[in-house]
Amino acid sequence: MSDAAPLSASAPAQAPLTIRMHVRDNVAIVANDGGLPPGSILPSGLVLRDRVPQGHKVALVDLAAQAPVLRYGIPIGYALQEIPAGSWVHERLLQMPDARGLDNLPIATVKPEPLPPLEGYSFEGFRNADGSVGTRNILAITQTVQCVAGVTDFAVQRIKAELLPKFPNVDDVVALEHGYGCGVAIDAPDAIIPIRTLRNISLNPNFGGEVMVVSLGCEKLQPERLLPPGSIPLIDERNVADVGNTAEAKLDVVCLQDDAHVGFMSMVESIMRQAEEHLERLNARQRETVPASELVVGVQCGGSDAFSGVTANPAVGFCTDLLVRAGASVMFSETTEVRDGIDQLTSRASTPEVAAAMIKEMAWYDAYLQRGQVDRSANTTPGNKKGGLSNIVEKAMGSIVKSGSVPITGVLAPGEKLKQKGLTYAATPASDFICGTLQLAAGMNLHVFTTGRGTPYGLAQVPVIKVATRSDLARRWHDLMDVNAGTIADGSCSIEDVGWELFQLMLDVASGRKKTWAEHWKLHNALVLFNPAPVT
């Protein structure tokens, strides 16, 4: 929103309240809880012809058939019929614009003045042998295949009940369950995506370099293929394999089909014995003061509404700028939710090479959707539309603002691991669960998730800070939402106020001084690997 007018509300909260995002906009959204009835008089004198639900658009001027409907200063659609001023403007009255082509894009044209460094901020984290930092100290048990999930889950429940209390410095034990590993075209070119995703999740900073694998034995994704020699970082002499003249981290595998296992409990006890060795090493770790630059933050939105791009996402975008100024790493994702703003992204690329990498990922995803005989419009959900988002173009404009204003300095393909600081576009599907899984693989140690409709989403592997777009949602879901960005819409807080609140909360959560509501209730969604390769 770099060229947008400052966010403004047209009246106090107790009166009819509308929000217009850009001086060019010919629609505004209704901010009042419950919406506004017909006959409501806006401060401009405009009288509503229809009931307009909260978050939905009202025409500020008469719109002719085929006239562009402007929000965020761009056409989000074209009127399918005449729409008189004061009318409710919804998706059934709009024709969605065609997708922006991937040629003739502005390349690295935006050169903002560098923001001043943000110094003096730190958190208490767990320093790892490879230099990364965890915000939690968790034993993760990797699984090569879904077949072992039941056994592993049974063992994890016993570990939590019988072993974990003896290791007070360990926060949790989690099983990295997934639906991959066998019955798949393991040698197909796109199989690299789920394989490297699971590999890199196993090495997430919150797991302290302790890698433990449960295998069935006959699966296509063998442990050595999942975690080949050299992929596991050396911690110290305690996890070194005897490989002659070269030191190499050993791969700790419990294989359920081994002849040594006689009966179910033999398998479970083997998992528990190996887990205890890892727990002992993790328990020796202590938090230490580290700079805020060690944060690796994934930002995401789900259950979005028209307020997402007005309150929560702009506040996250302001916080993104703070994090980058502090030297931290931030990832934004969700390919179909930024595809319609590709020109905004390529123009913000730090170099032509970064822009080209973004275009490559967008083109790959366009082809992926085409193979499935769908287009980007398949993204928008019934809940998005009920919350006022007419189509993916409008949704995309509100999603992109999570990325703030700083240059985009890196691009990750799905499942790749982050290797640099600053702002990175991590290409992922927009599915909450797949996006979160891929950001875990990239190495995030803290997750920020905005929602307008409401979702209890959480991850076991990393703290998830939930940001509500509306005060009504924050009130009703008071013990699920961590931050209320709805205060921006009612004028009691600014975008900057909420951005700073989020930044300070991140440091507290990263330090373990505060738990998120998802952690408090142990609300954990399953990992979902992105597998565009065939299933056999």
N, C-alpha and C positions, 0 to 999 in steps of 0.2 A: 504494500500500500504506500510505496514511497511517494507517489504523485497524488495521493488522495488527500482530501480535506480532512482536518482533524475530526475525529469522531464526535458527533454532537447529538444531543437529545433535544426534541422540539418542545418538551414540556416537563414539569415535575412528575414524579412517579404516580401521584394520586390523580392526575389528570390524564387524558389521552396522550400516550407517549409513543412516538415513532422515531426510528433511527435510520438515517441516511448515511451511506458510507462514502460517497464521493459527490462533488459539486455537479457532476454531469448526470447523476442518477435521476431517472424519472419514476422510480419506485422507492418506497421506504418500507421497513418492517415494523410491525406493531410489537411494542415491548411489554405492554400491560399483561399481567397475569390473567389468564382466561380470555385474552383477546379483547376486541371492542365490538359493540353491537352496531347495527345500521343506525344512522342518524347521529353518531358521535361526531363532534365538531373538533377538528384538529386546530392547534393554535394558528395555523395559516388561514383558517376559515374554511378549509376543505371539509365537506360533509361526506361521511362514509355512506355509500350506497348499499353495501353488503356487510354482513358480519365477517370480520377478519380475525381468524385465530391468532394467538400469540406466535410470533416468529414469522408470520406470513406477510406477504407483500401487498401494499395498497398502491394503486396508480396515483401519482401526484399530478399528472396531466392527462388529457385525452390522448389515447394511443390509437392510431389508425391501424387497420389490418396490415400485417407485414412490417410494422414499425419495430425497430429494435427496442427491447426492454433492457434498460441499463441498470446494473448494480455493480458496485466496485468500479464504476466508470467504464465497464465493458458490456457488450451485448451478451446476456445470459440466455437469450432466446428472442424469437420474433413472434409478435402477436398473430394468432390464427384468426382473429376477428377484431372488430373495433372494441376497445376497452375504455369506457368513460372514466374520467377522473373520479377517484373515490371508490373504485371497484376493487374487489379482491382479485389479485393476480396469482394464479396457481398453475401447476404444471399442465393441466388440461387445456389451458389457453395459449400455451407456448410451443413453438417449434424449436427444437434444440439446434444450435449452430453446428456446422460440420467441424470436425477436429482440425486443429491447426496442423498444417503440413510440417514435415521435419526438414525441409530445405529452406534456404534463404532466411535463416534465423539470425537474430542479432547475436554475435559471438563475442563474449568478454568485453562488452561495450560499457558496462556500468563500472566505474572506478571510484567508489566512495572514498572519502578521506578516512584514513585509518582511525579507528576509535582508540582512545587512550587505554593503555593496559589497566586492568583491574587487579591491584596487588593487595596482599595482606590477608587473603581469605584462605582458609584451610579446613580440613576435616580429619577425623580419626579413622584411618583405614588400615587394612592388612596388606603390607608390602609383600609381593611375590618374588620368587627367585628370578623370573624373567623381566622384572621391572614394573610389571603391571600392579594395580592396587585393587583389592576387593573392598566392597562396602559391607559384605557379610562373609562369614567363615563357615562354609557349607561342604559337607561330603556329598558329592554327586556320584551316583552309580549309573554308568553308561550301559545301555543295552544294544546289542547288535541287531536284535530282531524282536518283533512284537510277541513271538511265541513264549519268551521268558518273562513277560510282564507280570503274570500272576504270581509266579514264584518270587520274583524280585520284590513285588509289593508286599507279599507276606513277610519276607525277610526284613524289609525296611520297617514295617510296623513293629517287629520284635526288636530291631536295633534301637528304634526310638524309645521303646518301653524299657529295655533292659540295659542297653549300653550307653545311650546318649546322656543319661543323668550323671554318668561318671566323668564326662568330659564337658565341663561348664563353659569352656571357651568356644565350643562348636555350636553354631546357631541352629543347624538343622541337618537332616539327612534326606536327600531327595533322589528319586529314581527318574532317570531321563527316559521316560517311556515315549514311544512313538509307534507309528504304524508301518514302518519301512523294514527292509532287511532281507525279505525273501518274497518269492512270487512276483518279482519285478525284473525288468530288463536291466540287469546290473551293469552291462557293458554299453548301454545306449549312451550317446554323447551327453544328453541332459541328465544322466544319472549322477554326474559329478555334483549337481546342485544339492540333492539330499545328503550325499555322502560327506561332502565338505561341511555342510551345515551341522550335521551331528558331530563330526570331528571337532569343529571349532567350538561348539557348545560345550563339549567335554573339557575344553581348555579355558572356559570363561574365568575371568579374574576372581570371581566369588568362590571358586572351588580350590584355590590355593595350590594349583599344580598337582593335586592328588587325583590320579586317574585310575579308576577301577571299572572293570568291564565284566558284565555277565553275558555269556554266549550260550546258545543252544548246542552248536557244534556242526550242524548240517546246513546252516543258512548260507545264502549267497554272499551276504556282507560279512565276511570273516573278520575277526578282530584285527588281524595284521593288515587287512585292506582298509579298514576304518581308521586305524591309527598305526601307520607304517613307521619303520625305524626313523628316528630323528624328529618325529612330530611331537613327542612329549618332552617338555623342558626338564632338564636336570634340576632337582632340588638340592640334594647333597648326596653323600655316599649311601644314604639309606634307600635310594631308589635307583641305584646304578646296576645295570646288568653286566655280567662278565662277558665282554665281547672282545677279548684280546687286548690290543694296544689302544683301542678307542673307547672312551666312556660314553655310555648310551643309557637313557632311562629305560628301565624294564617295563614291560606291559603286563599289568596284573589282571589276569583273566580267570574267572570261574566258569568252567564249561560244564553245563548240566548233563551232557551225554557222556562225560568221562566215566570209564569203568569203575572208578573209585567210589562213585556215588551209588549207594544202595538205599533206595527209598527217598521219599520227598524230604524228610527231615535232614537227611545227609546233605542234600543240596542247600537247604536253608542254613544249616550250621556252617557250611563252607563259606557261604556269602558273609555270614556274621563274623567268622574268624578273620577273613581278609579285611572286612570293614573296620574291625577294631584296630588293626595296624595303622590304617589311614587316620582314624579318629585320634589316635595317640599323637601323630605328627601334627594334625590340625590343632589339637588342643594346646600345643606348645606355642602357637602363634599368639601375638599380642597386637592390639591396635597401637598405631603410632601416628603422630601428627604428620600429615602430608599436605602439599599445596592443593588448592582447588583445581589446579591443572590436571590432576589425576582422575577427575571425574570423566566417565564415558557415558553420555546420556543419550538414550533413544527417546524421541518424541513421536507421539502417535495420537490419532483421534479415532473414536468409535462411538456409534450411536449419536452421530452428529446431527445438529439442527442449525437453523439459520443464525443462532447466536454464537455458534462455534467460531465463525469468522469475525465476530464482533467483540467478543469478550475473552474467552479462554485461549483461543489460538493466538491472537495478538499479544496477550500477556506472556504466553510461552515463547513467542517470537522475541519479545523484549528480553526475556530471561536467556534465550539462546545467545543473543548479543552479549549479555553479561558473562555467560560461560566462556564464550570464545575470547572475550577480552581478558578473562582470567587464565587463558591458556588451555582450557579444557577441550574435550572432543564432544561434538553433538552430531547425531544422525537424524535426518528426516527421511521419510520413505513414502510408501503407498503410491505405486506408479500410476494407477488409473486416477488417483486423486490429485495428481499434480500435472498429468499429461496435458490438460487444457491450458496450463500456464507455462508450457515449455519455453516460450520466448522470454518469459520473466526469468527463468532459470539459466538458460544459456547466456543471457546478457549479464548475469551475475557471476558467471564462471570466472575463476581467477586467471585462467589461461585458455587458449583455444583447445588444448588437449583435454581439459576437464569438460568443456562444452561438448566436444566430440564424443567423449565417453558417455555423457548423459544421453545424447542423441542415439548412440548405439543401444543403450539399455531400453530406451523408449521404442525404438524400431523392433527390437527383439520381442518386446511385450505386445506391440501391435500385431506382429506375426503370430504370436501365441494365441491371442484372442481370435484372430482370423481363423486359425486352425480349428478352434472350438465353435466357429460360426456364431460368435457374439461380438459386440463392440463395447466401447467404454461405458455406454449407457446402462449396461447390466450392473454397474456398481451401485447406483443409488437404490436404497432400500425403502420399503413402505414407511418405516420409522423416520428416515431422513425427510421424506415428503410430508409426513404428518407434522414434522417439526419446521416446515417452511422451505425446505430446499427443493426447488422445482426440478433440477436436473444436475448432471455431473459437472457442468460448466460452473454453475453457481457454487456447488460443493467444493470444486477445485480451488476457486478463488479464496474461499475461507480456510482451506487446508494449507495452502502454501505459506500463509503468514506465520505458521509455526517456525519456519526457518529463519525468521528475523530479517535483518538487512545486510549482514556481513557477506563477503564473497564466499562462494562455494569452492572449496579447495580440493575436494576429492570425490570419487565415485566408486561404489562397491557393487559388483555383480552379486546376485543372490547367493548367500552362504559364505561369502568371502569375509576375511578377518580384517578389521581396521588396523591401519599401520601409520596413521598420522593424526595430528591434532587439527583443531579447527572445525569447520562445518563441512559435513560429508553427505552427499546424496547416496543412501543405501537403497538400491533398487529392490523392492519387494512387492508382492501383491498387497492389496488393501485390506484383505482379511485380517481382523485383529489378531487372531491366533498365529497365523503364518507370519505376519509382520513382526510380532513380538518374538517369535522363535528365531527369525533371521537376524533381528537386532541382537539377540542373545549370542548368536554365533559370531556376530561382528565384534563382540567383546564388551557390550554395555554392562556397566555395573550399577546403573540407576535408570529407572523408566518413568516417563511422564506421559499420562494418558488423559486426554480431555474428552468429555462427553456431555451432550445436551439432553438426549432422550434418557440416558442412564444405563449403565451396565456395571455389574459387579466384577468385571474382569480383574484378574490378578495373575501373577507368576510366582511359582515357588522358588525360582532360582535367583530372583533379583527384586528389590523393593519397587513397588509400583505406586507412584503418587497420582491420585485421581483429582482432576480439576473439573468442577461443574461449570457449565456455561451460564446457568440461570439460578437465581436465588431461590426460586421455588423448588427446583431439584435439590439444591444444597440443603434446604429446610427439611424436605421429606426424606431424603437419603442422608441425614445428618451423620450417621455412623458408617457411611461408605465413601463419602467425598472428603478429601483432605483439604482442598482449597475451593473457595467460592469466588469464581470470577464474575458472577452475576452482579456483584457490586459495581462493576464498570457500567452496566446497562442502566442501573438506577441512579448513577451519578455520585454515589458515595465514595467510590475509589476510582483512581485512574488506572490506565493500562500499566503505567510505570509502577504504581503502588503494588499491584497484584504480581507483577513480574519480580519485584524485589522480595515480596513475601514468599514466592515460590523458590527463589534462589536461596534464601536463608533456610527454608524448610529442607531443601535438598542437602545442604551441609549438615543439618541436624539428623536427617534420616540416614545419610551416608555414614555418619559417625556412630550410628546405633543409639543416639540419644533419644530419638523418637522412632516409633513404628508407624507405618501407614495403616489405614483401616484394613486394607487387604491382608497385611501381615497379621494384624490383630485377630481377624476372624479366620485366618488361614484359607482365604479364598484363592484357589489356584486353578487356572485353566490348563488344559493339556497342551503339550508341545505338538505342533502340527508342521511336519516337514513339507516343504514345497517340492513336489515331484512331478515335473512336466514330462518325464520319460514314461514309456508305456508300462502298464502292469500286465504281466503274462498270465 
